[in-house]
Amino acid sequence: MAKIEIYSSPFCGYCHRAKRLLSTKGASFTEIDVIADPTRKAEMVKRANGGRTVPQIFINGVHVGGSDDLHALDRQGKLDAMLAASA
């Protein structure tokens, strides 16, 4: 199973949307709340090559992008293969 990390905020609708898609796929993920732990925001920006908005999603260490990017991968039929690959 893939290692999935999501930098998020509890008030973010896009974060909830991305997590819902992953959950419907049966994927487990680690959620990093940048509001509860603000020091993680700088880590997120660095890992996401300057991306400052949440969510920022990583699958097996690869930056996928945000919720719209995740849904685009699903529409293109690429997400399931990424989720099946192990870290």
N, C-alpha and C positions, 0 to 999 in steps of 0.2 A: 504494500500500500504506500502511496505517496506521502511525503511529509509536507503538510500544508500549514503555512503561517499567514495569519491575517492581522494586520495592524488596523485597529478600528476604534470607534467611539460608540458609546451606548446610545447616543442621540442621532446616529447617522442612518438614514433610510437606505442608502446604497450599501452600507455594511450589512444590514439585515437582509437585503435582497441577495447579496453574494453568499451569505451564510445559509440562507434558505436553499439556494441552488445546490450548494455543496451537500447539504443535509439530504436533499432529495436523491442525490447520487450515492448516498451512503458513505460519504467521505468524512473522516474525522479531521479536525483541524485544531491548531493552537491559536487562540485569540490573544492578541496583545493590545490591551486597552491603553491608548496614548493619553487619555484623560486621567485615568487612575494612576498612571506612571509616566509623567511628562518627560522623564529622561529618555524614554524609549522613542519619543518623536524624532529626536536627532538621529538615532539609529535608523529609523524608518527612512528618513530623508536621504541619508547616505546610501542605504541599500537600494532605494528606489531611484537612484540617480537624480535626485532633486525633487522627486514627487512629494508634495506636501499635503495632499488631500487624502482622506481615508475613504474607503479602504485601500490599502496597498497589499496585494496578494502575492505570495511566493509559493511555488510548487516545486519541491525538491531543490530549493535554493535558487530557482529561476524566477525572476520578476515577471509576473503575468500582467500586472497593472491593477486597474480598479475593477469595479463591478461590471461596468459596460464591457471591458476587455474580456472578463471571465465569461460573460454571456455570449460574446462574439465567438469565443473559442468553442462554446457549446453548440452554437448554431452551425459552425463550420465542421462539426463532428470531430474536433481535435481534443476536447476536454477529457473525454472518457479514457483515451490512451494515456494522457498525462496523469490522470488519477490512478491508473492501473500500474504505472511504472513505480518501482521502489527507489527510495533515496539512495 
